[in-house]
Amino acid sequence: MALPNVRAGAAPVAALLVAFLALAAGRGARPLLACAAGLGILAGWLVLAPDPLTFLHPARLLGRLPGVGLLAVAMGVISLRGPPWLSKSATAVLGAFAGAWLAGATGRAGLNAALPPVLAGAALAFLFARSLKQPSQSVVAAAVLAGGLMAAGTPAAWPLAAMVVGAAALASVGGATLSPVAVALAGLAVAADLAHGRFRAGFNAVDAACLTPLLALWLLPRIERRIIRINVKNLGPWSAAMLTVAVVIAAAWVAARYRHG
């Protein structure tokens, strides 16, 4: 895996700074608070994009991620309106839009060709929206996706894109809305899979990496309950989060070695 350039390496830092600036400003403005994570993701992916001024270029999957970032910001705005079930439904719709937007970068113009990414985006966004309930979960999901993509041997920009989501998701610790993270994670998983996974060939290590956030979100509450059951002192949710990240990334590494072997 080639090392990223300095500008790309600064993408998670940019995401963190923008998310927390929006979080600080959002104390007096609910829309900014709802969009803090989405704004951080958008800023980080703009820094990461090969050419931020031409991210509409149809042949660049990585360069289309800022478009998904805009959908994440829109999800933050939508989350201000209506009941939770409506927000989850909107997450699935925006996930489908993200899949269609990313499919266009690969020349999948026909309905049959674009349908799998669209359905994958909708399903992943909905599952993430249902599963993300605590700040630690959003950070864990992004961390295991970054680790899984790294273990799968993707170019460095893809794990960095996941780190951008994780850095921006830290704003949720201060009260930022989690639904933009769900849209961003779904879009990133679809983009990575379009670039290197099943949408190009058979099931491989990248496909396994794209599913690691779901595994982590299933595993995390079970590890938390086990820690509580054995009454280990001074081990809170973040300790369970770190253990979950370690276990899932190790599983992704084993899966990558098996597929490559």
C-alpha positions in Angstrom: 0.0 0.0 0.0 1.6 3.3 -1.1 1.9 6.0 1.4 -0.4 9.0 1.0 0.8 12.5 0.1 0.8 15.2 2.7 -2.4 16.8 1.6 -4.3 13.5 1.7 -2.8 12.7 5.1 -4.2 15.9 6.4 -7.8 14.9 5.4 -8.8 13.4 8.8 -7.3 16.4 10.6 -9.4 18.7 8.4 -12.5 16.6 9.1 -11.9 16.8 12.9 -11.4 20.6 12.9 -14.4 21.4 10.8 -16.7 19.0 12.7 -15.7 20.5 16.1 -15.9 24.1 14.8 -19.4 23.4 13.6 -20.2 21.7 16.9 -19.0 24.7 18.8 -21.0 27.1 16.6 -24.0 24.8 16.8 -24.5 25.5 20.5 -26.6 28.4 19.4 -27.9 26.9 16.1 -29.5 23.5 15.9 -28.9 23.0 12.1 -25.1 23.3 12.6 -25.2 20.9 15.5 -27.2 18.4 13.3 -24.8 18.9 10.4 -21.5 19.0 12.3 -20.4 15.4 11.4 -21.5 15.8 7.8 -19.6 19.0 7.4 -16.5 17.4 8.8 -16.8 14.5 6.4 -17.4 16.8 3.5 -14.3 18.9 4.4 -12.1 15.9 4.8 -13.2 14.3 1.6 -12.6 17.5 -0.3 -9.1 17.5 1.0 -8.7 13.9 0.0 -10.1 14.2 -3.5 -7.6 14.0 -6.3 -8.9 17.4 -7.6 -11.5 19.0 -5.3 -12.6 21.4 -8.0 -13.6 18.7 -10.5 -15.2 16.1 -8.2 -18.0 15.7 -10.7 -15.6 14.0 -13.1 -17.4 10.7 -14.0 -14.3 8.6 -14.1 -13.1 9.2 -10.6 -14.7 7.2 -7.8 -12.6 8.6 -5.0 -13.2 12.1 -6.4 -16.9 11.6 -6.1 -16.8 11.1 -2.3 -17.4 14.9 -1.7 -20.8 14.4 -3.4 -21.6 11.7 -0.8 -20.4 14.2 1.8 -23.0 16.6 0.6 -25.7 13.9 1.0 -24.4 13.4 4.6 -24.9 17.1 5.3 -28.4 17.0 3.8 -29.1 14.0 6.1 -28.2 16.2 9.1 -30.7 18.8 8.0 -33.4 16.2 7.4 -32.9 14.7 10.9 -34.2 18.0 12.3 -37.6 17.3 11.0 -40.1 14.6 11.8 -40.0 11.4 13.9 -37.1 9.0 14.1 -38.6 6.5 11.7 -38.8 9.2 9.0 -35.1 10.0 9.6 -34.2 6.3 9.1 -36.2 6.1 5.9 -34.6 9.3 4.6 -31.2 7.7 5.4 -32.0 4.8 3.1 -33.2 7.1 0.3 -30.0 9.1 0.5 -27.9 5.9 0.6 -29.6 4.9 -2.6 -28.8 8.3 -4.1 -25.2 7.8 -3.0 -25.1 4.4 -4.7 -26.5 5.9 -8.0 -24.1 8.8 -7.8 -21.1 6.5 -7.3 -22.3 4.0 -10.0 -22.2 6.8 -12.5 -18.4 7.1 -12.0 -18.0 3.6 -13.4 -20.1 4.0 -16.5 -23.0 2.0 -15.0 -25.6 4.1 -16.9 -28.2 1.4 -17.4 -30.8 0.5 -14.7 -29.7 -3.1 -14.4 -26.0 -2.1 -14.0 -26.7 0.6 -11.5 -29.2 -1.3 -9.4 -26.8 -3.3 -7.2 -24.9 -0.2 -5.9 -28.2 1.6 -5.4 -29.7 -1.3 -3.4 -26.4 -1.8 -1.4 -26.3 1.9 -0.6 -29.9 2.0 0.6 -29.5 -1.2 2.7 -26.2 -0.2 4.3 -27.4 3.3 5.2 -30.6 1.9 6.7 -28.7 -0.7 8.8 -26.2 1.8 9.9 -28.9 4.3 10.9 -30.6 1.6 13.0 -27.4 0.5 14.6 -25.7 3.8 15.4 -27.0 4.8 18.8 -23.9 5.9 20.7 -20.9 8.0 19.8 -18.5 5.1 20.4 -20.4 3.0 17.8 -19.9 5.6 15.0 -16.1 5.8 15.7 -15.8 2.0 15.9 -17.6 1.5 12.6 -15.3 3.9 10.8 -12.2 2.5 12.5 -12.9 -1.1 11.5 -13.7 0.0 8.0 -10.3 1.8 7.8 -8.5 -1.2 9.2 -10.3 -3.7 7.0 -9.5 -1.7 3.8 -5.9 -1.5 4.9 -5.8 -5.2 5.6 -7.3 -5.8 2.1 -4.5 -3.9 0.5 -6.4 -1.1 -1.0 -4.6 2.2 -1.9 -3.9 4.4 1.1 -6.6 6.9 0.1 -9.4 4.5 0.9 -8.5 3.8 4.6 -7.9 7.6 4.9 -11.4 8.2 3.6 -12.7 6.0 6.4 -10.5 7.8 8.9 -12.1 11.0 7.8 -15.5 9.6 8.8 -14.1 8.5 12.2 -12.6 11.8 12.9 -15.8 13.7 12.0 -17.8 11.1 14.0 -16.0 12.2 17.2 -18.1 15.3 17.1 -21.0 13.1 18.1 -19.4 12.9 21.5 -20.4 16.5 21.9 -24.0 15.9 20.7 -23.8 16.0 16.9 -26.3 13.9 15.0 -25.2 10.4 14.0 -27.4 10.0 10.9 -24.9 11.8 8.6 -22.3 9.2 9.6 -24.6 6.4 8.5 -24.9 7.9 5.0 -21.2 8.5 4.7 -20.3 5.0 5.8 -22.7 3.4 3.4 -21.5 5.6 0.5 -17.8 4.9 1.3 -18.4 1.1 1.5 -20.2 1.2 -1.9 -17.4 3.3 -3.4 -14.7 1.0 -2.2 -16.6 -2.0 -3.4 -17.1 -0.5 -6.8 -13.4 0.2 -7.0 -12.0 -3.0 -5.7 -14.6 -5.5 -4.6 -17.5 -7.7 -5.8 -18.9 -5.1 -8.2 -15.8 -5.7 -10.2 -15.1 -9.4 -9.6 -16.0 -12.3 -7.2 -16.2 -11.9 -3.4 -12.8 -10.8 -2.2 -11.0 -9.2 0.8 -12.4 -5.8 0.0 -16.0 -7.1 0.2 -15.2 -8.5 3.6 -13.7 -5.2 4.7 -16.8 -3.3 3.6 -18.9 -5.6 5.8 -16.7 -5.1 8.9 -18.7 -2.1 10.3 -21.8 -4.3 10.5 -19.9 -7.0 12.3 -18.5 -4.5 14.7 -21.8 -2.9 15.4 -23.3 -6.4 16.1 -20.3 -7.4 18.3 -19.9 -4.2 20.3 -23.0 -4.3 22.6 -22.3 -8.0 23.3 -18.7 -7.2 24.4 -20.1 -4.3 26.5 -22.6 -6.7 28.2 -19.9 -9.2 28.9 -17.7 -6.6 30.5 -20.6 -5.5 32.7 -21.4 -9.1 33.6 -17.9 -9.9 34.8 -17.9 -6.6 36.7 -14.5 -5.4 35.5 -13.9 -2.0 37.1 -12.8 1.1 35.2 -13.7 -0.5 31.9 -16.4 1.7 30.2 -17.9 1.7 26.7 -14.7 3.0 25.1 -12.8 0.0 26.4 -15.3 -2.3 24.8 -15.0 -0.2 21.6 -11.2 -0.6 21.5 -11.6 -4.4 22.0 -14.2 -4.6 19.3 -11.9 -2.7 16.9 -9.0 -5.1 17.6 -11.1 -8.2 17.2 -12.8 -7.2 14.0 -9.6 -5.8 12.3 -7.9 -9.1 13.2 -10.7 -11.0 11.6 -10.5 -8.8 8.5 -6.7 -9.4 8.3 -7.3 -13.2 8.5 -9.9 -12.9 5.8 -7.6 -10.9 3.6 -4.8 -13.4 4.0 -7.1 -16.3 3.2 -8.5 -14.6 0.1 -5.0 -13.6 -1.1 -3.6 -17.0 -0.2 
